[in-house]
């Protein structure tokens, strides 16, 4: 029996998610001069997703059998967060032989929407999935310069220290952040194609070297239990987690508002009274909802 390593690729619309899937399933010969690079997964650099359904393709890469799974882009206008999360987690449940890696593709900095979707997947599939998740930073021109990659990685984490705690946690929990450049070969001249193929080949080698370091398989602990839940029940579970995420976000926003009100430096008695009253109303409102 041939063991197949499942690689799940997730990311925002236009991040280079499908382009990465194509890079992995194409043979290395397709990146040589005169080679034909095929677009098995529809690529898009725009904000409109070309991936309407989750698709997969099996390929033998460096004598290892892989199943590359391209998911629907986060931010797809045709699906709600609930529908998108359900489709991705349902795909995970169906992988009875487990996951080798989740490649979380970002085109630049993290967006809160991306973190929210990943956190829901994590809650449904188990906290341990973070140990099998790699952040892949695409469209990074200096991807072959270790110093530049390390500098950007530090900037990413320093930026997160000043921002959302969930984003900072995401950056620290995942097993690695790797950098690649995977330019499109559409509408380029022969000279550009030669340069772009070289960058794509180097990026492919970097990803495959990274994947070769991971031999363990992640199997969802509650797979059997989840498989017995009817489809509507699974959607209800996703809906419930989304609602909790929304409530947590509201609490954060509200308490930030309280801090802003209390940090004001009112100049008149009336302004002091108004600021105190507004802060009290916000605190009282939050306490009632807890």
Helices and strands as residue ranges (DSSP letters): E 5-11, H 17-25, G 28-31, E 55-61, E 64-70, H 81-94, E 101-106, H 112-125, G 127-132, E 133-137, H 146-161, H 165-173, E 176-179, H 190-211, H 223-227, H 231-263, H 269-289
